[in-house]
């Protein structure tokens, strides 16, 4: 199992809209392809959104990332 932690710095005043996009677009698009999102949180002091997605193993990472980039879900939130 491989967990990948991603940290995004969000523009000031945009965190609420980013979280909505994440919950309604990014997270479901990942999970539809078998990439579970196992955690997400906000570091308000640094205006950061941190999330963790899980892959079966290291070989699974590039294959699933390619699958996501070519999915309709990616094109919607792209």
C-alpha positions in Angstrom: 0.0 0.0 0.0 1.3 3.5 -0.9 -0.2 6.7 0.5 0.5 9.9 -1.2 0.2 13.2 0.7 -0.5 16.2 -1.4 -0.3 19.8 -0.1 -1.8 22.7 -2.0 -1.5 26.3 -1.0 -4.8 28.0 -1.8 -5.2 31.6 -2.6 -6.5 33.8 0.2 -10.3 33.8 0.3 -10.6 30.8 -2.0 -10.5 27.9 0.6 -14.3 27.5 0.8 -14.7 27.2 -2.9 -11.7 24.9 -3.2 -13.1 22.6 -0.5 -16.4 22.5 -2.4 -14.6 21.6 -5.6 -12.7 18.9 -3.8 -15.8 17.3 -2.2 -18.0 17.5 -5.3 -15.4 16.8 -8.0 -11.9 15.8 -7.2 -12.6 13.3 -4.4 -15.4 11.5 -6.2 -13.5 11.4 -9.5 -10.6 9.7 -7.7 -12.7 7.3 -5.8 -14.6 6.3 -8.9 -11.3 5.0 -10.3 -10.4 3.1 -7.2 -8.1 5.7 -5.7 -9.5 6.3 -2.2 -9.0 9.6 -0.4 -8.2 8.5 3.1 -7.8 11.9 4.8 -8.0 15.6 4.1 -7.7 18.7 6.3 -6.9 22.4 6.2 -3.9 24.1 7.7 -5.5 27.5 8.1 -2.3 29.2 9.4 -0.6 28.6 6.1 -3.7 28.6 3.9 -3.0 25.0 2.9 -5.2 22.1 1.9 -3.7 18.7 2.6 -5.0 15.4 1.4 -3.9 11.8 1.2 -4.8 9.3 -1.5 -4.0 5.6 -1.5 -2.7 3.2 -4.1 -2.3 -0.5 -4.0 1.5 -0.3 -4.5 4.2 1.7 -6.2 3.4 0.1 -9.6 -0.2 1.2 -9.2 0.6 4.9 -8.8 1.6 5.8 -12.4 -1.1 3.6 -13.9 -3.9 5.1 -11.7 -2.6 8.7 -12.2 -2.7 8.2 -16.0 -6.2 6.7 -15.7 -7.3 9.7 -13.7 -5.8 12.3 -16.1 -7.6 10.6 -19.0 -11.0 10.3 -17.2 -14.1 12.5 -17.6 -13.8 13.4 -13.9 -10.4 15.0 -14.6 -11.7 16.9 -17.6 -14.6 18.3 -15.5 -12.3 19.6 -12.6 -9.2 20.0 -14.8 
